[in-house]
Amino acid sequence: MFGLGRRSLLKGLTVIVCLAAAVWAALWYFIPAPPSTISIASGARGGGFEQTVEHYREKLALHHVTLDVRPTEGSADSLRLVEDRSSGVDAAYFLGGTTNSGRSPGLMSLGRINFTPVWPFYRGLEPLDRLTQLKGKRVVVGVAFSRVATQILAAHGVNSENTTLLPLIGLAAVKALKDGAADAIFIPFELNSPILQSLLRDPTVRLMNLPQAEALTRLFPYLTRLVLPQGVIDLEKNIPAGDVSLIAITNPVVVRKDLHPELVYLLAQTLAEEHGGSGIFERAGDFPTQTDPEFPVAEEARDFYKNGPSLLQRYLPFWTLNIAKRIIAISLTLIAIVIPIFSYLPRLYQWLLQRHMATLYRRLRQVEAAMQKELAAPEAIALQAELEEIEQAAKHLPVRHSDILFAFELRIDLTRTRLAKLHVANA
């Protein structure tokens, strides 16, 4: 019985080791290790995101992840790259309103990360306070922003049929306004942009206040109403001279849905560190957002923004997280299998014991049956040897079953005595 128990134990351990190896292999396939490089489409060179993405690179390097930055021609080009699986681009930053989950089902958002105000500057003595008043004028609408700008202007009845829309950007747009080649510009600028700061301080141009800004946010979910407070640009010169209502685009960082979850988490952590502070238009904690009006937000990102890092993420280096999760998964799997096995071990042991005793009893009954006829000396000797083997096999029973052993040995002794008497009688 002890030999049988040892063999069963070795078989059990072999099964557990093989099971652990199989689970590890399955986890290696279904939960692969995250890549060490992420590629992001960062938008046009010289844009407001160019400096920010360098901060991303530095933060990710601390976790031994390399960020490959891919400048593009603008939002449309960034979108094209991140949707193209063969491009190698995993993530992209672009202006809100560029696309949505209906048109780009393979993407998910890491939340909105910032505001990009849209600045309506104009020349002339006549005060303008409605975009409808741009009808019939020469209006710069940019390039990357042109699709969004034309949608907003069209809602006010301003379109290419009744207005000259000029696709200029940056310094070219400002030069056209100052030189009189354009009557207004309606394009986005970062607040700290030198170009914008020069426009805000230029007495020959005016910044249009948009009292209908709230209505626009209801019609276009990627827009937000902002207020540029009086004097916030220059308190001494009181620029602007009064509160100005503006509209702003909220911009997402999106990733492909097949991006490794650990990298999604790491990017979300990076966004929170970079964009979680306060500014003129946002309070601390406003960005990154847990929701996105145009895309589903990745579960890992939303969980991080809501609850912070998990216990493993808080205490383990990034490169060890995947290994730790596999070990935990294997441990839980083994526990789920081994505990039920141990709960059935007493029943299994009892069954093996009964089977062992049934075999010994069957052999003993065969000896007793053979004793019912006259035995020659060699037959009696053979039966005695069989009894000795049966007795030795019975002695392998554990001590705690000594009552069973005692009863069985008693029966063997009786059989041996009878066999001895028959042997003497036939001698």
Legacy VTK file of the C-alpha trace (Angstrom):
# vtk DataFile Version 3.0
C-alpha trace
ASCII
DATASET POLYDATA
POINTS 427 float
0.000 0.000 0.000
2.901 2.361 0.785
4.407 1.642 -2.605
1.065 2.373 -4.206
0.817 5.651 -2.231
4.282 6.755 -3.281
3.536 6.000 -6.896
0.243 7.901 -6.671
2.006 10.872 -5.044
4.642 10.959 -7.767
1.948 10.758 -10.429
0.043 13.574 -8.721
3.117 15.797 -8.544
3.875 15.069 -12.191
0.339 16.033 -13.164
0.568 19.286 -11.169
3.926 20.218 -12.745
2.622 19.445 -16.240
-0.531 21.406 -15.531
1.498 24.408 -14.327
3.648 24.240 -17.458
0.560 24.045 -19.673
-1.045 27.014 -17.907
2.195 29.022 -18.224
2.396 28.244 -21.940
-1.241 29.223 -22.406
-0.718 32.462 -20.496
2.414 33.181 -22.529
0.260 32.914 -25.646
-2.860 34.677 -24.409
-1.071 37.225 -22.166
2.106 38.007 -24.115
4.763 40.267 -22.689
4.301 43.921 -23.706
6.571 45.334 -26.428
9.351 47.656 -25.348
8.515 50.297 -27.990
5.422 52.421 -28.656
4.991 54.530 -31.784
2.795 57.642 -31.684
1.662 59.956 -34.470
2.223 63.395 -32.957
0.683 65.774 -35.496
2.291 68.563 -37.468
5.789 69.803 -36.649
5.719 72.999 -34.651
2.284 72.162 -33.223
1.370 72.479 -29.569
1.787 68.742 -28.990
5.402 68.617 -30.177
6.908 69.624 -26.831
4.393 67.587 -24.830
5.205 64.343 -26.612
8.874 64.792 -25.680
7.781 64.781 -22.036
5.996 61.494 -22.760
9.226 60.093 -24.144
11.139 60.983 -20.969
8.509 59.497 -18.654
8.211 56.251 -20.605
11.993 55.861 -20.692
11.924 55.593 -16.889
9.982 52.346 -17.395
12.407 51.131 -20.087
9.864 51.744 -22.841
10.977 53.628 -25.947
8.588 56.121 -27.539
8.936 56.460 -31.295
7.501 59.856 -32.303
6.124 60.101 -35.848
5.420 63.723 -36.939
2.632 63.978 -39.515
0.977 66.502 -41.790
-1.850 67.021 -39.319
-4.838 65.274 -37.748
-5.998 63.543 -40.927
-2.543 62.092 -41.530
-2.235 60.977 -37.889
-5.580 59.221 -38.157
-4.555 57.465 -41.365
-1.388 56.104 -39.747
-2.962 54.799 -36.560
-5.719 53.061 -38.516
-3.193 51.389 -40.821
-1.929 48.257 -39.031
1.074 48.051 -41.363
2.261 51.560 -40.430
3.666 50.474 -37.068
1.876 53.376 -35.329
0.172 52.345 -32.059
-1.256 55.669 -30.879
-2.092 59.126 -32.184
-2.895 62.618 -31.032
-5.284 64.668 -33.134
-7.917 67.366 -32.848
-11.329 66.425 -31.540
-13.911 66.162 -34.289
-11.482 64.464 -36.672
-13.271 61.114 -36.412
-15.301 58.976 -34.016
-15.909 55.342 -33.101
-18.483 54.980 -35.868
-15.995 55.907 -38.571
-12.964 54.407 -36.817
-14.176 51.301 -34.917
-10.649 49.954 -34.410
-9.632 52.795 -32.081
-10.237 53.553 -28.431
-9.446 56.635 -26.422
-7.196 57.249 -23.439
-9.367 60.248 -22.605
-9.260 63.894 -23.589
-5.993 65.503 -22.559
-6.292 69.259 -23.228
-8.181 72.196 -24.665
-7.234 73.821 -27.924
-9.158 77.118 -28.090
-10.345 78.293 -31.490
-9.474 81.969 -31.881
-11.716 84.206 -34.038
-9.649 87.326 -34.745
-10.786 89.953 -37.225
-9.840 93.363 -38.628
-12.115 96.357 -38.949
-13.915 98.971 -36.920
-17.259 97.177 -36.917
-17.630 95.049 -33.756
-18.398 91.385 -34.521
-19.954 89.040 -31.973
-21.501 86.329 -34.151
-19.835 83.975 -36.623
-22.731 84.666 -38.990
-21.205 88.122 -39.517
-18.226 86.476 -41.289
-20.452 85.698 -44.274
-19.062 87.271 -47.434
-15.614 87.903 -45.924
-12.225 86.291 -46.460
-11.765 83.842 -43.581
-8.694 81.742 -42.800
-9.808 78.290 -41.589
-6.454 76.519 -41.442
-5.653 73.117 -42.919
-5.821 70.417 -40.263
-8.702 72.298 -38.645
-10.538 73.076 -41.880
-13.017 70.183 -41.625
-14.098 71.172 -38.108
-14.046 74.896 -38.935
-16.260 74.468 -41.986
-18.760 72.444 -39.929
-18.982 75.187 -37.287
-19.169 78.005 -39.827
-21.736 76.099 -41.900
-23.985 75.952 -38.830
-23.941 79.768 -38.966
-24.696 79.868 -42.684
-21.089 80.611 -43.641
-19.807 78.357 -46.424
-17.608 78.325 -49.521
-20.485 79.532 -51.709
-20.902 82.854 -49.909
-17.492 83.268 -48.229
-13.841 82.923 -49.242
-12.312 80.212 -47.035
-8.494 80.335 -47.015
-6.465 77.196 -46.054
-3.535 78.917 -44.324
-1.767 78.028 -41.076
0.539 79.587 -38.508
2.544 82.649 -39.494
1.048 82.633 -42.996
-2.453 82.982 -41.532
-1.407 85.842 -39.219
0.441 87.619 -42.020
-2.624 87.419 -44.272
-4.734 89.026 -41.526
-2.255 91.789 -40.747
-1.526 92.542 -44.411
-5.206 92.816 -45.267
-5.268 89.661 -47.440
-7.798 88.176 -44.996
-10.589 89.770 -42.973
-10.651 87.160 -40.181
-8.971 84.009 -38.995
-10.782 81.151 -37.274
-8.098 78.638 -36.310
-6.834 76.916 -33.143
-3.736 78.022 -31.227
-2.243 76.908 -27.936
-2.524 79.695 -25.349
1.243 79.883 -24.855
1.917 80.081 -28.593
4.061 83.133 -29.469
1.868 83.701 -32.525
-1.254 83.924 -30.375
0.413 86.163 -27.799
1.374 88.611 -30.541
-2.197 88.684 -31.860
-3.652 89.299 -28.401
-1.350 92.326 -27.990
-1.854 93.706 -31.496
-4.138 96.793 -31.345
-5.015 96.488 -35.059
-6.905 93.200 -34.637
-9.790 92.235 -32.396
-10.771 89.011 -30.656
-14.414 88.141 -31.243
-16.540 87.268 -28.218
-18.871 84.316 -28.945
-22.073 84.553 -26.878
-23.397 81.487 -28.735
-20.478 79.323 -27.549
-22.697 77.235 -25.242
-25.081 76.455 -28.086
-22.166 75.237 -30.200
-21.105 72.766 -27.491
-24.585 71.217 -27.596
-24.424 70.808 -31.368
-20.822 69.577 -31.527
-19.906 67.297 -28.584
-16.147 67.664 -29.127
-16.410 71.405 -28.371
-16.288 73.069 -24.962
-17.144 76.609 -23.934
-14.270 78.480 -22.324
-13.969 81.937 -20.827
-10.799 83.962 -21.249
-10.933 86.103 -18.092
-10.433 89.847 -18.239
-6.767 90.787 -17.761
-5.467 87.200 -17.689
-3.018 87.783 -20.551
-1.663 91.077 -19.174
-3.057 92.524 -15.946
-1.169 95.828 -16.321
-2.539 96.478 -19.832
-5.834 94.716 -19.040
-5.675 92.232 -21.928
-8.308 91.236 -22.714
-10.397 94.218 -21.720
-13.321 91.986 -20.707
-14.282 88.335 -20.321
-14.326 86.625 -23.710
-16.442 83.531 -24.475
-14.623 81.096 -26.726
-15.065 77.599 -28.033
-12.342 74.983 -27.687
-11.701 71.545 -29.029
-10.973 68.810 -26.514
-8.336 66.560 -27.976
-7.845 62.827 -27.417
-4.938 60.454 -27.486
-6.237 57.307 -29.161
-4.725 53.838 -29.457
-5.517 50.785 -31.505
-7.724 48.276 -29.716
-5.087 45.563 -30.053
-2.438 47.515 -28.127
-1.100 45.503 -25.169
-3.088 46.300 -21.978
0.086 46.975 -19.989
1.133 49.626 -22.502
-2.362 51.138 -22.368
-1.988 51.374 -18.593
1.497 52.905 -18.888
0.317 55.491 -21.411
-2.626 56.372 -19.168
-0.238 56.857 -16.249
1.937 59.091 -18.432
-1.048 61.195 -19.531
-2.188 61.616 -15.928
1.267 62.776 -14.850
1.610 65.186 -17.756
-1.892 66.654 -17.989
-3.243 66.416 -14.463
-2.219 69.939 -13.431
-4.061 73.253 -13.624
-3.923 76.063 -16.166
-5.796 79.159 -17.236
-8.671 77.123 -18.639
-8.507 73.902 -16.600
-8.427 72.958 -12.947
-6.154 70.277 -11.520
-7.642 66.891 -12.264
-9.784 67.984 -15.220
-7.503 66.048 -17.578
-7.171 63.369 -18.690
-10.882 62.640 -18.750
-12.538 59.333 -17.893
-15.022 59.795 -20.726
-14.783 60.717 -24.384
-17.706 62.019 -26.469
-16.440 60.326 -29.636
-14.716 57.088 -28.564
-14.982 54.395 -25.908
-12.302 54.925 -23.266
-9.942 51.982 -22.730
-10.869 50.051 -19.602
-7.296 50.127 -18.258
-7.128 53.908 -18.652
-10.520 54.530 -17.086
-9.668 52.269 -14.139
-6.341 54.042 -13.600
-7.921 57.519 -13.671
-10.630 56.418 -11.244
-8.698 54.236 -8.789
-5.024 54.928 -9.401
-2.434 52.164 -9.815
-3.230 48.658 -8.642
-1.285 46.982 -5.827
1.058 45.283 -8.294
1.513 48.456 -10.316
2.290 50.405 -7.157
5.091 48.164 -5.921
6.493 46.316 -8.937
8.536 47.656 -11.866
6.634 47.796 -15.142
8.656 45.032 -16.831
7.794 42.554 -14.027
4.031 43.126 -14.050
3.288 40.628 -16.789
5.383 37.905 -15.125
3.721 38.562 -11.758
0.261 38.312 -13.304
1.156 34.984 -14.902
2.455 33.608 -11.619
-0.705 34.713 -9.833
-2.878 33.198 -12.573
-0.999 29.893 -12.359
-1.222 29.878 -8.552
-4.963 30.512 -8.601
-5.438 27.825 -11.237
-3.484 25.289 -9.224
-5.323 26.215 -6.036
-8.641 25.809 -7.815
-7.584 22.339 -8.932
-5.476 21.108 -5.998
-7.891 22.047 -3.189
-10.745 19.950 -4.616
-8.265 17.127 -5.176
-7.201 17.227 -1.529
-10.830 17.306 -0.410
-11.375 14.044 -2.289
-8.141 12.425 -1.130
-9.708 10.721 1.944
-12.384 9.182 -0.264
-9.760 8.180 -2.818
-7.605 6.675 -0.099
-10.555 4.741 1.314
-11.383 3.454 -2.143
-7.784 2.343 -2.728
-7.734 0.638 0.679
-10.948 -1.213 -0.019
-9.687 -2.219 -3.446
-6.422 -3.462 -1.940
-8.225 -5.472 0.740
-10.684 -6.859 -1.792
-7.755 -8.168 -3.837
-6.153 -9.796 -0.767
-9.454 -11.349 0.302
-9.982 -12.704 -3.181
-6.545 -14.354 -3.108
-7.255 -15.714 0.382
-10.584 -17.170 -0.752
-8.810 -18.838 -3.668
-6.422 -20.487 -1.181
-9.334 -21.588 0.994
-11.157 -22.953 -2.044
-8.072 -24.955 -3.050
-8.007 -26.501 0.453
-11.399 -28.133 -0.113
-9.789 -30.979 -2.053
-7.032 -33.388 -1.204
-3.642 -31.705 -1.549
-0.380 -33.207 -2.539
2.698 -32.056 -0.636
3.887 -29.667 -3.400
0.403 -28.119 -3.608
0.268 -27.556 0.137
3.709 -25.940 0.066
2.618 -23.664 -2.774
-0.477 -22.618 -0.860
1.649 -21.874 2.224
3.898 -19.646 0.100
0.830 -17.864 -1.271
-0.385 -17.246 2.299
2.988 -15.734 3.185
2.771 -13.354 0.216
-0.768 -12.364 1.157
0.321 -11.724 4.731
3.264 -9.550 3.620
1.001 -7.548 1.327
-1.443 -6.990 4.194
1.339 -5.673 6.440
1.757 -2.705 4.061
-1.438 -1.281 5.540
-0.890 1.906 7.648
-0.941 1.471 11.421
-4.176 3.444 11.788
-5.931 0.543 10.060
-4.537 -2.020 12.521
-8.045 -3.290 13.347
-8.524 -4.277 9.711
-5.019 -5.776 9.667
-5.636 -7.688 12.907
-8.873 -9.225 11.604
-7.273 -10.167 8.312
-4.151 -11.682 9.922
-6.369 -13.671 12.260
-8.135 -15.174 9.276
-4.763 -15.889 7.617
-3.583 -17.651 10.796
-6.720 -19.789 10.863
-6.237 -20.675 7.209
-2.548 -21.471 7.816
-3.469 -23.729 10.763
-6.027 -25.601 8.686
-3.539 -25.909 5.846
-0.890 -27.288 8.228
-3.323 -29.899 9.547
-4.192 -30.992 6.002
-0.515 -31.191 5.117
0.145 -33.422 8.170
-2.876 -35.559 7.424
-1.784 -36.125 3.829
1.862 -36.719 4.692
LINES 1 428
427 0 1 2 3 4 5 6 7 8 9 10 11 12 13 14 15 16 17 18 19 20 21 22 23 24 25 26 27 28 29 30 31 32 33 34 35 36 37 38 39 40 41 42 43 44 45 46 47 48 49 50 51 52 53 54 55 56 57 58 59 60 61 62 63 64 65 66 67 68 69 70 71 72 73 74 75 76 77 78 79 80 81 82 83 84 85 86 87 88 89 90 91 92 93 94 95 96 97 98 99 100 101 102 103 104 105 106 107 108 109 110 111 112 113 114 115 116 117 118 119 120 121 122 123 124 125 126 127 128 129 130 131 132 133 134 135 136 137 138 139 140 141 142 143 144 145 146 147 148 149 150 151 152 153 154 155 156 157 158 159 160 161 162 163 164 165 166 167 168 169 170 171 172 173 174 175 176 177 178 179 180 181 182 183 184 185 186 187 188 189 190 191 192 193 194 195 196 197 198 199 200 201 202 203 204 205 206 207 208 209 210 211 212 213 214 215 216 217 218 219 220 221 222 223 224 225 226 227 228 229 230 231 232 233 234 235 236 237 238 239 240 241 242 243 244 245 246 247 248 249 250 251 252 253 254 255 256 257 258 259 260 261 262 263 264 265 266 267 268 269 270 271 272 273 274 275 276 277 278 279 280 281 282 283 284 285 286 287 288 289 290 291 292 293 294 295 296 297 298 299 300 301 302 303 304 305 306 307 308 309 310 311 312 313 314 315 316 317 318 319 320 321 322 323 324 325 326 327 328 329 330 331 332 333 334 335 336 337 338 339 340 341 342 343 344 345 346 347 348 349 350 351 352 353 354 355 356 357 358 359 360 361 362 363 364 365 366 367 368 369 370 371 372 373 374 375 376 377 378 379 380 381 382 383 384 385 386 387 388 389 390 391 392 393 394 395 396 397 398 399 400 401 402 403 404 405 406 407 408 409 410 411 412 413 414 415 416 417 418 419 420 421 422 423 424 425 426
